[in-house]
Every structure is written in C-alpha cells, then in structure tokens.
Amino acid sequence: MFFASDNAGPAHPQVMQALLDVNQGYANPYGVEPLMDVVRDQVRDLFEAPEAAVYLVATGTAANCLALATLTQPWDTV
C-alpha cells in the first residue's frame, strides 16, 4: 500500500484513456474553455444550487485551503 498523496502516484489507465479521448486541438487555460462551463453546471445540478459559484482546483489540499479561507478572517488561525 502507498499512503502518500494521491497525486504522487500514476494515473489509472481509464483516466489516461479519457484524457486521450478528449485531447483534440487547443483549449484556453484557467477555466475559460467551454467544457468548464458544462462541468460547473453539472456541479450546480448535483448540489441543487443553480446560483453557486464553482471553483475547480487541482488537489484536495487546495480545496481545503479555499474552504477555510472563506470561513475565517485573515487574522484567524486553524
């Protein structure tokens, strides 16, 4: 068993195949490509929150930091 971060190991073959399947042409970075609008809408539908602001991040650590930052004042500690 390998208990390090999940982003330190190899990607599952199905993940790699999915990446190959959608690897077509160029896409704008930083969440401005059309596919990101589809993903954000799916997340809003999943949580039944049509007005939610959806921010996609690369890791769980980044998600945790963003969540804590929204709940605390700049001088607070966790």
Summary of the structure (lengths in Angstrom):
residues: 78
radius of gyration: 16.3
end to end distance: 30.3
largest distance: 45.7
contacts: 108
relative contact order: 0.09
helix: 49%
strand: 0%
